[in-house]
């Protein structure tokens, strides 16, 4: 029963991690978290019965660092085939495309 997973939420209800029920009970008893959902049952001691939490919320805000996403080769290739890059490659040198770039993009796509 003590090894059940418990969802840990930030103060702003943002999911942080999943911990075990034993750690969640310790956080609740120390006053660092509050129980939001009781769905796992109860744990019995010699004199008391404690509900096992399934979701807890921390009483303080934990700032999580923003991790920059690493791009794969496929994502880089997709990023280089945007309509603007295709238009720059296929743009003809007529005066209309230099004055009005949107007309050049529309002409390449076959809309004009």
KEVOFI-776113 format. One record per residue (C-alpha): residue number from 1; residue in one letter; chain; y negated, z negated, x. Coordinates in nm, 3 decimals. Example, Ala and Ser with C-alpha at 12.3 -4.5 7.8 and 13.67 -1.06 7.14 Angstrom:
BEGIN
PABA,1,a,A,0.450,-0.780,1.230 .
PABA,2,s,A,0.106,-0.714,1.367 .
END
This chain:
BEGIN
PABA,1,x,A,0.000,0.000,0.000 .
PABA,2,x,A,-0.237,-0.075,0.285 .
PABA,3,x,A,-0.192,0.272,0.435 .
PABA,4,x,A,-0.327,0.463,0.135 .
PABA,5,x,A,-0.616,0.702,0.212 .
PABA,6,x,A,-0.964,0.600,0.100 .
PABA,7,x,A,-1.265,0.832,0.082 .
PABA,8,x,A,-1.571,0.693,0.263 .
PABA,9,x,A,-1.910,0.803,0.130 .
PABA,10,x,A,-2.250,0.773,0.293 .
PABA,11,x,A,-2.531,0.578,0.129 .
PABA,12,x,A,-2.644,0.908,-0.025 .
PABA,13,x,A,-2.291,0.976,-0.162 .
PABA,14,x,A,-2.220,1.237,0.108 .
PABA,15,x,A,-1.852,1.234,0.212 .
PABA,16,x,A,-1.812,1.105,0.566 .
PABA,17,x,A,-1.444,1.050,0.635 .
PABA,18,x,A,-1.111,0.930,0.506 .
PABA,19,x,A,-0.989,0.593,0.626 .
PABA,20,x,A,-0.700,0.366,0.538 .
PABA,21,x,A,-0.712,0.106,0.261 .
PABA,22,x,A,-0.689,-0.179,0.511 .
PABA,23,x,A,-1.008,-0.064,0.690 .
PABA,24,x,A,-1.179,-0.015,0.353 .
PABA,25,x,A,-1.095,-0.370,0.247 .
PABA,26,x,A,-1.236,-0.504,0.573 .
PABA,27,x,A,-1.561,-0.310,0.518 .
PABA,28,x,A,-1.588,-0.445,0.163 .
PABA,29,x,A,-1.521,-0.807,0.268 .
PABA,30,x,A,-1.778,-0.786,0.547 .
PABA,31,x,A,-2.039,-0.662,0.300 .
PABA,32,x,A,-2.084,-0.324,0.468 .
PABA,33,x,A,-1.947,-0.119,0.179 .
PABA,34,x,A,-1.898,-0.131,-0.194 .
PABA,35,x,A,-1.602,-0.013,-0.396 .
PABA,36,x,A,-1.672,0.275,-0.635 .
PABA,37,x,A,-1.322,0.361,-0.757 .
PABA,38,x,A,-1.010,0.149,-0.790 .
PABA,39,x,A,-0.723,0.387,-0.825 .
PABA,40,x,A,-0.462,0.276,-0.576 .
PABA,41,x,A,-0.344,-0.050,-0.732 .
PABA,42,x,A,-0.370,-0.408,-0.612 .
PABA,43,x,A,-0.280,-0.609,-0.305 .
PABA,44,x,A,-0.163,-0.967,-0.349 .
PABA,45,x,A,-0.232,-1.259,-0.118 .
PABA,46,x,A,-0.100,-1.613,-0.158 .
PABA,47,x,A,-0.384,-1.714,-0.389 .
PABA,48,x,A,-0.575,-1.400,-0.493 .
PABA,49,x,A,-0.532,-1.042,-0.609 .
PABA,50,x,A,-0.754,-0.773,-0.454 .
PABA,51,x,A,-0.796,-0.423,-0.596 .
PABA,52,x,A,-0.729,-0.145,-0.347 .
PABA,53,x,A,-1.017,0.101,-0.338 .
PABA,54,x,A,-0.976,0.477,-0.347 .
PABA,55,x,A,-1.350,0.552,-0.290 .
PABA,56,x,A,-1.602,0.333,-0.108 .
PABA,57,x,A,-1.973,0.381,-0.035 .
PABA,58,x,A,-2.139,0.244,0.278 .
PABA,59,x,A,-2.447,0.025,0.235 .
PABA,60,x,A,-2.628,0.192,0.525 .
PABA,61,x,A,-2.712,0.550,0.610 .
PABA,62,x,A,-2.504,0.719,0.881 .
PABA,63,x,A,-2.680,1.015,1.038 .
PABA,64,x,A,-2.435,1.289,1.119 .
PABA,65,x,A,-2.539,1.534,1.389 .
PABA,66,x,A,-2.565,1.895,1.286 .
PABA,67,x,A,-2.310,2.100,1.476 .
PABA,68,x,A,-2.404,2.457,1.547 .
PABA,69,x,A,-2.138,2.696,1.431 .
PABA,70,x,A,-1.964,2.903,1.694 .
PABA,71,x,A,-1.949,3.269,1.607 .
PABA,72,x,A,-1.637,3.476,1.652 .
PABA,73,x,A,-1.633,3.837,1.768 .
PABA,74,x,A,-1.578,3.953,1.412 .
PABA,75,x,A,-1.881,3.761,1.283 .
PABA,76,x,A,-2.098,3.901,1.563 .
PABA,77,x,A,-1.983,4.253,1.475 .
PABA,78,x,A,-2.066,4.198,1.109 .
PABA,79,x,A,-2.409,4.061,1.205 .
PABA,80,x,A,-2.491,4.379,1.397 .
PABA,81,x,A,-2.410,4.604,1.103 .
PABA,82,x,A,-2.687,4.489,0.874 .
PABA,83,x,A,-2.876,4.752,0.674 .
PABA,84,x,A,-3.179,4.715,0.903 .
PABA,85,x,A,-2.977,4.788,1.217 .
PABA,86,x,A,-2.804,5.084,1.053 .
PABA,87,x,A,-3.141,5.221,0.941 .
PABA,88,x,A,-3.279,5.183,1.292 .
PABA,89,x,A,-2.989,5.384,1.433 .
PABA,90,x,A,-2.995,5.659,1.172 .
PABA,91,x,A,-3.370,5.679,1.115 .
PABA,92,x,A,-3.505,6.030,1.137 .
PABA,93,x,A,-3.841,6.090,1.302 .
PABA,94,x,A,-4.023,6.220,0.997 .
PABA,95,x,A,-4.370,6.080,0.930 .
PABA,96,x,A,-4.252,5.925,0.603 .
PABA,97,x,A,-4.010,5.688,0.774 .
PABA,98,x,A,-4.269,5.570,1.026 .
PABA,99,x,A,-4.526,5.505,0.753 .
PABA,100,x,A,-4.287,5.365,0.494 .
PABA,101,x,A,-3.971,5.211,0.647 .
PABA,102,x,A,-3.830,5.124,0.304 .
PABA,103,x,A,-3.824,5.491,0.210 .
PABA,104,x,A,-3.624,5.562,0.525 .
PABA,105,x,A,-3.366,5.296,0.436 .
PABA,106,x,A,-3.344,5.426,0.079 .
PABA,107,x,A,-3.303,5.781,0.207 .
PABA,108,x,A,-3.018,5.676,0.437 .
PABA,109,x,A,-2.840,5.498,0.153 .
PABA,110,x,A,-2.871,5.808,-0.062 .
PABA,111,x,A,-3.099,5.656,-0.323 .
PABA,112,x,A,-3.381,5.909,-0.275 .
END
